[in-house]
Amino acid sequence: MNEDYIKRINTILLFIDKNLDSELSLEIVANVGFYSPFHLHRIFKAITNETINSYITRKRIEKTASILLHQKNISITELSLQYGFNSNSSFTRTFKKFYGISPSEFRKSKPKYSKIRQVESKNGQENGLSDDYICNIDNLINWIKMNAKIEIKEMPKLELAFITQIGPKGLGNAYAKLMKWAVPKGLLTENSKMATIYHDSYKITEPEKVRMSASLILNEKTEVSGEIGLTTIEKGKFIVGHFEIGIQEFEKSWTALFIWMNENGYKKADRNLFEIYHNNFNEHPEKIAIVDFYIPIK
């Protein structure tokens, strides 16, 4: 795929993220990427494997699901109007297509409800986490006490170079491309840190559709081109969990950290989660990742 196409689609993806509660007609979105509507439709589908309209609808529904998980004081009618649905019934119908239950049922069933934990997906296939991760809350609280150092930190603004990755299977390849780009520029040193930014949540998005930014934290201004983009993590307050874990324990660690957040009365802010890595787990004799998980809080 032409690198310029990928660069322009990255711009469009970020624009959609920031404007889910605004008008997002095909013409408006096409103008952001300097495409004709016809060419945007074709190229967007080729890169994301979704049509632009289905992508926007999915992102809006997932946004409302996230709000239902983390906010109690907003009405479902208010949500439906805010995110572009003509009526409460239209919103409920669309929501049920994604999650199999109504928004009000979804809200009542939290926090145990998770799209990726459903026994069956809408196409009848199994779509769940392994039994290793379906633990009761007490066990997870005890586990995280023994396996994590948790702090509340004010973090400065971070500048990053990134490659977009949709779905977890190609994440390693994305990092390989990023490092291949960074090495000749002298951007990789023994103090360099890689990060993964999550633009979607595995709790509410099908794994193969989760969008991530495979990123390198920059210490200086850097020019990028093609599929390498620049992004920022804005300064703010975060729950930071420091872990030394196996790759198979990442999901368990995230789940436990969110339980810790709820148990301690913190509220997630409307910003992206991310991970910062302190080693290459492939080089560790026991394949252990030394990693910090960041949850933005209000």
ZAKOLPA-234254 format. One record per residue (C-alpha): x, z, y; residue in three letters. Coordinates in nm, 2 decimals, padded with zeros to 4 digits, always signed. Layout:
N
+--------+--------+--------+---------+
|      x |      z |      y | residuo |
+--------+--------+--------+---------+
|      X |      Z |      Y |     ALA |
...
+--------+--------+--------+---------+
This chain:
298
+--------+--------+--------+---------+
|      x |      z |      y | residuo |
+--------+--------+--------+---------+
| +00.00 | +00.00 | +00.00 |     MET |
| +00.13 | -00.10 | +00.35 |     ASN |
| +00.28 | +00.21 | +00.51 |     GLU |
| +00.11 | +00.13 | +00.84 |     ASP |
| -00.22 | +00.14 | +00.67 |     TYR |
| -00.14 | +00.49 | +00.53 |     ILE |
| -00.03 | +00.61 | +00.87 |     LYS |
| -00.35 | +00.50 | +01.03 |     ARG |
| -00.57 | +00.64 | +00.76 |     ILE |
| -00.38 | +00.98 | +00.80 |     ASN |
| -00.48 | +00.97 | +01.17 |     THR |
| -00.84 | +00.90 | +01.07 |     ILE |
| -00.84 | +01.19 | +00.81 |     LEU |
| -00.72 | +01.43 | +01.07 |     LEU |
| -00.98 | +01.30 | +01.32 |     PHE |
| -01.26 | +01.35 | +01.07 |     ILE |
| -01.14 | +01.71 | +00.99 |     ASP |
| -01.16 | +01.80 | +01.36 |     LYS |
| -01.50 | +01.63 | +01.43 |     ASN |
| -01.72 | +01.70 | +01.14 |     LEU |
| -01.98 | +01.85 | +01.38 |     ASP |
| -01.98 | +01.54 | +01.60 |     SER |
| -02.10 | +01.18 | +01.56 |     GLU |
| -01.88 | +01.00 | +01.31 |     LEU |
| -02.02 | +00.65 | +01.30 |     SER |
| -01.82 | +00.38 | +01.13 |     LEU |
| -01.75 | +00.22 | +01.46 |     GLU |
| -01.62 | +00.54 | +01.62 |     ILE |
| -01.39 | +00.62 | +01.32 |     VAL |
| -01.27 | +00.26 | +01.30 |     ALA |
| -01.16 | +00.27 | +01.66 |     ASN |
| -00.95 | +00.58 | +01.60 |     VAL |
| -00.74 | +00.39 | +01.34 |     GLY |
| -00.75 | +00.05 | +01.54 |     PHE |
| -00.94 | -00.12 | +01.25 |     TYR |
| -01.25 | -00.33 | +01.25 |     SER |
| -01.53 | -00.16 | +01.06 |     PRO |
| -01.50 | -00.41 | +00.78 |     PHE |
| -01.13 | -00.36 | +00.73 |     HIS |
| -01.16 | +00.02 | +00.76 |     LEU |
| -01.42 | +00.02 | +00.48 |     HIS |
| -01.20 | -00.18 | +00.25 |     ARG |
| -00.87 | +00.00 | +00.32 |     ILE |
| -01.01 | +00.35 | +00.33 |     PHE |
| -01.17 | +00.30 | -00.02 |     LYS |
| -00.84 | +00.17 | -00.15 |     ALA |
| -00.64 | +00.47 | -00.03 |     ILE |
| -00.88 | +00.75 | -00.09 |     THR |
| -01.10 | +00.61 | -00.37 |     ASN |
| -01.41 | +00.70 | -00.16 |     GLU |
| -01.61 | +00.50 | +00.09 |     THR |
| -01.59 | +00.63 | +00.45 |     ILE |
| -01.95 | +00.73 | +00.45 |     ASN |
| -01.94 | +00.92 | +00.12 |     SER |
| -01.61 | +01.09 | +00.23 |     TYR |
| -01.77 | +01.21 | +00.56 |     ILE |
| -02.08 | +01.34 | +00.38 |     THR |
| -01.87 | +01.52 | +00.12 |     ARG |
| -01.65 | +01.68 | +00.39 |     LYS |
| -01.96 | +01.80 | +00.59 |     ARG |
| -02.12 | +01.95 | +00.28 |     ILE |
| -01.80 | +02.12 | +00.18 |     GLU |
| -01.76 | +02.25 | +00.53 |     LYS |
| -02.11 | +02.40 | +00.52 |     THR |
| -02.03 | +02.55 | +00.17 |     ALA |
| -01.71 | +02.71 | +00.31 |     SER |
| -01.91 | +02.86 | +00.60 |     ILE |
| -02.17 | +02.99 | +00.36 |     LEU |
| -01.90 | +03.16 | +00.16 |     LEU |
| -01.73 | +03.33 | +00.46 |     HIS |
| -02.00 | +03.38 | +00.73 |     GLN |
| -02.33 | +03.58 | +00.70 |     LYS |
| -02.47 | +03.53 | +01.05 |     ASN |
| -02.54 | +03.16 | +01.06 |     ILE |
| -02.87 | +03.02 | +00.95 |     SER |
| -02.90 | +02.73 | +00.71 |     ILE |
| -03.12 | +02.54 | +00.95 |     THR |
| -02.85 | +02.58 | +01.22 |     GLU |
| -02.58 | +02.46 | +00.98 |     LEU |
| -02.78 | +02.15 | +00.88 |     SER |
| -02.83 | +02.04 | +01.24 |     LEU |
| -02.47 | +02.13 | +01.34 |     GLN |
| -02.33 | +01.90 | +01.07 |     TYR |
| -02.54 | +01.59 | +01.13 |     GLY |
| -02.84 | +01.63 | +00.90 |     PHE |
| -03.18 | +01.53 | +01.04 |     ASN |
| -03.37 | +01.81 | +00.87 |     SER |
| -03.33 | +02.11 | +00.66 |     ASN |
| -03.48 | +01.93 | +00.36 |     SER |
| -03.24 | +01.64 | +00.39 |     SER |
| -02.95 | +01.89 | +00.40 |     PHE |
| -03.08 | +02.08 | +00.10 |     THR |
| -03.12 | +01.77 | -00.10 |     ARG |
| -02.77 | +01.65 | -00.03 |     THR |
| -02.62 | +01.99 | -00.09 |     PHE |
| -02.79 | +02.02 | -00.43 |     LYS |
| -02.64 | +01.68 | -00.53 |     LYS |
| -02.29 | +01.83 | -00.49 |     PHE |
| -02.34 | +02.19 | -00.62 |     TYR |
| -02.66 | +02.18 | -00.83 |     GLY |
| -02.82 | +02.46 | -00.63 |     ILE |
| -02.97 | +02.49 | -00.28 |     SER |
| -02.76 | +02.63 | +00.02 |     PRO |
| -02.96 | +02.96 | +00.01 |     SER |
| -02.89 | +03.00 | -00.37 |     GLU |
| -02.53 | +02.92 | -00.31 |     PHE |
| -02.50 | +03.19 | -00.04 |     ARG |
| -02.67 | +03.45 | -00.27 |     LYS |
| -02.44 | +03.37 | -00.56 |     SER |
| -02.11 | +03.42 | -00.37 |     LYS |
| -01.83 | +03.52 | -00.42 |     PRO |
| -01.85 | +03.45 | -00.79 |     LYS |
| -01.97 | +03.09 | -00.74 |     TYR |
| -01.71 | +02.82 | -00.75 |     SER |
| -01.76 | +02.45 | -00.80 |     LYS |
| -01.47 | +02.42 | -01.03 |     ILE |
| -01.59 | +02.70 | -01.25 |     ARG |
| -01.92 | +02.53 | -01.34 |     GLN |
| -01.96 | +02.50 | -01.71 |     VAL |
| -02.07 | +02.14 | -01.67 |     GLU |
| -02.03 | +01.90 | -01.39 |     SER |
| -02.30 | +01.66 | -01.28 |     LYS |
| -02.17 | +01.40 | -01.53 |     ASN |
| -02.21 | +01.64 | -01.82 |     GLY |
| -01.84 | +01.69 | -01.87 |     GLN |
| -01.66 | +02.03 | -01.88 |     GLU |
| -01.53 | +02.11 | -01.53 |     ASN |
| -01.38 | +02.46 | -01.53 |     GLY |
| -01.08 | +02.68 | -01.49 |     LEU |
| -00.91 | +02.81 | -01.80 |     SER |
| -01.00 | +03.15 | -01.93 |     ASP |
| -00.67 | +03.29 | -01.80 |     ASP |
| -00.81 | +03.28 | -01.45 |     TYR |
| -01.16 | +03.41 | -01.51 |     ILE |
| -01.08 | +03.77 | -01.48 |     CYS |
| -01.28 | +04.06 | -01.35 |     ASN |
| -01.22 | +04.18 | -00.99 |     ILE |
| -01.07 | +04.51 | -01.10 |     ASP |
| -00.81 | +04.34 | -01.32 |     ASN |
| -00.72 | +04.10 | -01.04 |     LEU |
| -00.68 | +04.39 | -00.79 |     ILE |
| -00.45 | +04.57 | -01.02 |     ASN |
| -00.26 | +04.25 | -01.10 |     TRP |
| -00.19 | +04.17 | -00.74 |     ILE |
| -00.08 | +04.53 | -00.66 |     LYS |
| +00.19 | +04.49 | -00.93 |     MET |
| +00.29 | +04.13 | -00.85 |     ASN |
| +00.27 | +04.07 | -00.48 |     ALA |
| +00.39 | +04.21 | -00.15 |     LYS |
| +00.11 | +04.16 | +00.10 |     ILE |
| +00.15 | +04.18 | +00.48 |     GLU |
| -00.05 | +04.09 | +00.79 |     ILE |
| +00.17 | +03.87 | +01.01 |     LYS |
| +00.15 | +03.69 | +01.35 |     GLU |
| +00.31 | +03.35 | +01.27 |     MET |
| +00.46 | +03.12 | +01.53 |     PRO |
| +00.36 | +02.76 | +01.56 |     LYS |
| +00.53 | +02.54 | +01.29 |     LEU |
| +00.62 | +02.17 | +01.31 |     GLU |
| +00.62 | +01.98 | +00.99 |     LEU |
| +00.68 | +01.63 | +00.85 |     ALA |
| +00.43 | +01.55 | +00.57 |     PHE |
| +00.30 | +01.30 | +00.32 |     ILE |
| -00.07 | +01.30 | +00.23 |     THR |
| -00.16 | +01.37 | -00.13 |     GLN |
| -00.51 | +01.35 | -00.28 |     ILE |
| -00.54 | +01.54 | -00.60 |     GLY |
| -00.27 | +01.76 | -00.76 |     PRO |
| -00.13 | +01.51 | -01.01 |     LYS |
| +00.09 | +01.32 | -00.77 |     GLY |
| +00.21 | +01.62 | -00.56 |     LEU |
| +00.56 | +01.62 | -00.72 |     GLY |
| +00.60 | +01.25 | -00.64 |     ASN |
| +00.50 | +01.31 | -00.28 |     ALA |
| +00.77 | +01.58 | -00.24 |     TYR |
| +01.02 | +01.34 | -00.40 |     ALA |
| +00.94 | +01.08 | -00.14 |     LYS |
| +00.96 | +01.33 | +00.14 |     LEU |
| +01.30 | +01.45 | +00.03 |     MET |
| +01.43 | +01.10 | -00.01 |     LYS |
| +01.33 | +01.04 | +00.35 |     TRP |
| +01.47 | +01.37 | +00.48 |     ALA |
| +01.82 | +01.37 | +00.31 |     VAL |
| +01.97 | +01.07 | +00.51 |     PRO |
| +01.84 | +01.23 | +00.83 |     LYS |
| +02.02 | +01.56 | +00.75 |     GLY |
| +01.69 | +01.75 | +00.75 |     LEU |
| +01.75 | +01.91 | +00.41 |     LEU |
| +01.98 | +02.21 | +00.42 |     THR |
| +02.00 | +02.52 | +00.21 |     GLU |
| +01.77 | +02.69 | +00.46 |     ASN |
| +01.50 | +02.42 | +00.46 |     SER |
| +01.16 | +02.52 | +00.35 |     LYS |
| +00.89 | +02.30 | +00.19 |     MET |
| +00.52 | +02.38 | +00.23 |     ALA |
| +00.19 | +02.26 | +00.10 |     THR |
| -00.11 | +02.26 | +00.34 |     ILE |
| -00.45 | +02.26 | +00.18 |     TYR |
| -00.72 | +02.06 | +00.38 |     HIS |
| -00.98 | +02.14 | +00.10 |     ASP |
| -01.05 | +02.43 | -00.12 |     SER |
| -01.05 | +02.42 | -00.50 |     TYR |
| -01.34 | +02.66 | -00.48 |     LYS |
| -01.57 | +02.40 | -00.33 |     ILE |
| -01.40 | +02.06 | -00.39 |     THR |
| -01.34 | +01.87 | -00.71 |     GLU |
| -00.97 | +01.90 | -00.79 |     PRO |
| -00.90 | +01.53 | -00.79 |     GLU |
| -01.04 | +01.50 | -00.44 |     LYS |
| -00.85 | +01.80 | -00.28 |     VAL |
| -00.64 | +01.67 | +00.00 |     ARG |
| -00.30 | +01.83 | +00.06 |     MET |
| -00.01 | +01.77 | +00.29 |     SER |
| +00.33 | +01.78 | +00.11 |     ALA |
| +00.54 | +01.91 | +00.40 |     SER |
| +00.89 | +01.99 | +00.52 |     LEU |
| +00.92 | +02.25 | +00.80 |     ILE |
| +01.12 | +02.10 | +01.09 |     LEU |
| +01.36 | +02.29 | +01.30 |     ASN |
| +01.41 | +02.00 | +01.55 |     GLU |
| +01.22 | +01.71 | +01.69 |     LYS |
| +01.22 | +01.43 | +01.44 |     THR |
| +01.09 | +01.07 | +01.45 |     GLU |
| +00.88 | +00.96 | +01.17 |     VAL |
| +00.73 | +00.63 | +01.05 |     SER |
| +00.51 | +00.48 | +00.78 |     GLY |
| +00.35 | +00.72 | +00.54 |     GLU |
| +00.56 | +01.01 | +00.68 |     ILE |
| +00.35 | +01.19 | +00.95 |     GLY |
| +00.40 | +01.48 | +01.18 |     LEU |
| +00.16 | +01.78 | +01.19 |     THR |
| +00.15 | +02.14 | +01.31 |     THR |
| +00.04 | +02.48 | +01.18 |     ILE |
| -00.08 | +02.66 | +01.49 |     GLU |
| +00.03 | +03.01 | +01.57 |     LYS |
| -00.20 | +03.28 | +01.45 |     GLY |
| -00.27 | +03.58 | +01.23 |     LYS |
| -00.23 | +03.55 | +00.86 |     PHE |
| -00.25 | +03.74 | +00.54 |     ILE |
| +00.08 | +03.67 | +00.37 |     VAL |
| +00.12 | +03.73 | +00.00 |     GLY |
| +00.48 | +03.71 | -00.14 |     HIS |
| +00.49 | +03.62 | -00.51 |     PHE |
| +00.74 | +03.55 | -00.78 |     GLU |
| +00.53 | +03.37 | -01.04 |     ILE |
| +00.50 | +03.09 | -01.29 |     GLY |
| +00.33 | +02.77 | -01.20 |     ILE |
| +00.04 | +02.86 | -01.42 |     GLN |
| -00.02 | +03.17 | -01.21 |     GLU |
| -00.08 | +03.00 | -00.88 |     PHE |
| -00.46 | +02.98 | -00.91 |     GLU |
| -00.48 | +03.34 | -01.03 |     LYS |
| -00.26 | +03.45 | -00.73 |     SER |
| -00.48 | +03.27 | -00.48 |     TRP |
| -00.80 | +03.42 | -00.63 |     THR |
| -00.65 | +03.77 | -00.62 |     ALA |
| -00.53 | +03.73 | -00.26 |     LEU |
| -00.88 | +03.63 | -00.15 |     PHE |
| -01.03 | +03.94 | -00.33 |     ILE |
| -00.77 | +04.15 | -00.15 |     TRP |
| -00.88 | +04.00 | +00.18 |     MET |
| -01.25 | +04.08 | +00.11 |     ASN |
| -01.17 | +04.43 | -00.02 |     GLU |
| -00.98 | +04.51 | +00.29 |     ASN |
| -01.24 | +04.38 | +00.54 |     GLY |
| -01.06 | +04.07 | +00.67 |     TYR |
| -01.24 | +03.75 | +00.75 |     LYS |
| -01.09 | +03.40 | +00.69 |     LYS |
| -01.05 | +03.20 | +01.01 |     ALA |
| -01.14 | +02.83 | +01.02 |     ASP |
| -00.79 | +02.70 | +00.97 |     ARG |
| -00.61 | +02.57 | +00.66 |     ASN |
| -00.44 | +02.76 | +00.39 |     LEU |
| -00.08 | +02.69 | +00.30 |     PHE |
| +00.21 | +02.78 | +00.08 |     GLU |
| +00.58 | +02.81 | +00.18 |     ILE |
| +00.83 | +02.78 | -00.10 |     TYR |
| +01.16 | +02.97 | -00.11 |     HIS |
| +01.32 | +02.80 | -00.42 |     ASN |
| +01.29 | +02.51 | -00.65 |     ASN |
| +01.12 | +02.65 | -00.95 |     PHE |
| +01.27 | +02.38 | -01.17 |     ASN |
| +01.61 | +02.52 | -01.10 |     GLU |
| +01.51 | +02.88 | -01.19 |     HIS |
| +01.61 | +02.97 | -01.55 |     PRO |
| +01.26 | +03.11 | -01.61 |     GLU |
| +01.08 | +02.85 | -01.41 |     LYS |
| +00.97 | +03.11 | -01.16 |     ILE |
| +00.84 | +03.00 | -00.81 |     ALA |
| +00.93 | +03.23 | -00.52 |     ILE |
| +00.64 | +03.15 | -00.28 |     VAL |
| +00.44 | +03.29 | +00.01 |     ASP |
| +00.07 | +03.22 | +00.03 |     PHE |
| -00.09 | +03.22 | +00.38 |     TYR |
| -00.46 | +03.29 | +00.45 |     ILE |
| -00.55 | +03.25 | +00.82 |     PRO |
| -00.77 | +03.54 | +00.95 |     ILE |
| -00.97 | +03.62 | +01.26 |     LYS |
+--------+--------+--------+---------+
